[in-house]
Amino acid sequence: MERNLSINDFNILTQHEQYDLVFTKGDFVNYYLKGATRYALYSLFKFFVEVEYNVSRNRIINLKAFEEGMLLDKY
């Protein structure tokens, strides 16, 4: 993988490649719980990735990459 992957390049990767990058190269920032869902924030290259994880089902539900805005404000 490239040293400084852009958010657009990240978004066109396969889901497996995105997960691999987030969990091996990303820096964990913070998390919060909302009901049975845990939202974890990672810093990756020059953007952020939010991982949505359903605790009761023990499953990742969604992954969102972003640079700023309301998603970041939650943390």
SELODO-922625 format. One record per residue: residue in three letters; chain; x, y, z of N, C-alpha, C in turn. Coordinates in steps of 0.1 Angstrom, whole numbers. Example, Ala and Ser with C-alpha at 12.3 -4.5 7.8 and 13.67 -1.06 7.14 Angstrom:
# SELODO-922625
- ALA/A/132/-57/78/123/-45/78/132/-33/78
- SER/A/128/-22/71/137/-11/71/129/0/79
END
This chain:
# SELODO-922625
- MET/A/8/-12/0/0/0/0/9/12/0
- GLU/A/3/23/-5/10/36/-5/12/42/9
- ARG/A/22/50/10/24/57/23/13/67/26
- ASN/A/9/74/17/-2/84/19/-13/82/10
- LEU/A/-22/73/13/-33/70/6/-44/81/8
- SER/A/-50/85/-3/-60/95/-2/-73/89/2
- ILE/A/-83/97/7/-96/92/11/-103/86/-1
- ASN/A/-101/92/-13/-108/86/-25/-102/73/-28
- ASP/A/-89/71/-27/-83/58/-30/-87/48/-20
- PHE/A/-88/52/-7/-93/43/3/-107/38/0
- ASN/A/-116/47/-5/-130/44/-7/-132/34/-19
- ILE/A/-122/33/-28/-124/24/-39/-117/10/-36
- LEU/A/-111/9/-25/-105/-4/-21/-116/-14/-18
- THR/A/-113/-27/-18/-123/-37/-14/-126/-35/1
- GLN/A/-137/-40/6/-140/-40/20/-129/-47/28
- HIS/A/-124/-58/23/-113/-65/30/-101/-57/31
- GLU/A/-97/-50/20/-85/-41/21/-87/-29/30
- GLN/A/-99/-24/30/-102/-13/39/-100/-17/54
- TYR/A/-106/-29/57/-105/-34/71/-91/-36/75
- ASP/A/-83/-42/66/-69/-45/68/-61/-33/71
- LEU/A/-63/-22/63/-56/-10/65/-60/-3/78
- VAL/A/-73/-3/81/-77/4/94/-71/-3/106
- PHE/A/-72/-16/106/-68/-24/118/-53/-26/119
- THR/A/-45/-24/108/-31/-26/109/-23/-13/108
- LYS/A/-28/-3/101/-21/10/100/-28/21/107
- GLY/A/-41/20/110/-48/31/117/-44/32/131
- ASP/A/-46/44/136/-44/47/151/-57/49/157
- PHE/A/-60/41/168/-72/42/175/-73/55/182
- VAL/A/-84/62/181/-86/76/187/-95/75/199
- ASN/A/-107/70/196/-117/70/207/-129/61/203
- TYR/A/-138/59/212/-151/52/209/-162/57/218
- TYR/A/-174/54/214/-186/56/222/-196/45/219
- LEU/A/-205/43/229/-215/33/228/-229/40/226
- LYS/A/-237/34/218/-251/39/216/-259/26/215
- GLY/A/-266/23/226/-274/10/226/-264/-1/224
- ALA/A/-267/-10/215/-259/-22/213/-248/-20/202
- THR/A/-246/-7/199/-236/-4/189/-224/4/194
- ARG/A/-212/-1/191/-200/6/195/-195/13/182
- TYR/A/-192/26/183/-186/33/172/-171/36/176
- ALA/A/-162/32/168/-148/34/171/-142/43/160
- LEU/A/-134/53/164/-127/62/155/-113/59/154
- TYR/A/-108/58/141/-94/56/138/-89/67/129
- SER/A/-76/71/131/-70/80/123/-61/72/113
- LEU/A/-62/75/100/-55/67/90/-50/77/79
- PHE/A/-37/78/77/-31/87/68/-36/101/71
- LYS/A/-44/108/63/-48/122/65/-63/123/66
- PHE/A/-69/112/71/-84/112/72/-88/102/84
- PHE/A/-100/102/87/-105/93/98/-114/83/93
- VAL/A/-116/72/100/-125/61/97/-133/57/109
- GLU/A/-146/57/108/-155/53/119/-159/39/116
- VAL/A/-157/30/126/-161/16/124/-173/14/133
- GLU/A/-184/9/128/-196/7/135/-197/-8/138
- TYR/A/-198/-11/151/-197/-25/155/-209/-29/164
- ASN/A/-217/-39/160/-228/-44/168/-223/-53/178
- VAL/A/-223/-49/191/-218/-57/202/-226/-70/204
- SER/A/-239/-70/204/-247/-82/206/-245/-92/195
- ARG/A/-243/-88/183/-241/-97/172/-226/-100/169
- ASN/A/-217/-93/176/-203/-95/175/-199/-93/160
- ARG/A/-203/-82/154/-201/-81/139/-199/-66/136
- ILE/A/-190/-64/127/-188/-50/121/-200/-48/111
- ILE/A/-206/-37/113/-218/-33/104/-214/-24/93
- ASN/A/-206/-14/96/-203/-4/86/-189/2/89
- LEU/A/-184/9/79/-171/16/79/-173/28/71
- LYS/A/-170/40/77/-171/53/70/-158/61/71
- ALA/A/-153/65/59/-141/74/59/-146/88/57
- PHE/A/-139/97/64/-142/112/63/-131/120/68
- GLU/A/-131/133/65/-120/141/68/-123/151/79
- GLU/A/-136/155/80/-140/165/91/-155/165/92
- GLY/A/-160/173/101/-174/175/101/-181/169/113
- MET/A/-194/167/111/-203/162/122/-199/149/127
- LEU/A/-194/140/119/-190/127/123/-178/128/133
- LEU/A/-169/137/131/-158/139/140/-162/145/153
- ASP/A/-172/154/152/-176/161/164/-182/152/175
- LYS/A/-186/140/171/-192/130/181/-181/125/190
- TYR/A/-169/126/186/-158/121/194/-151/132/202
END
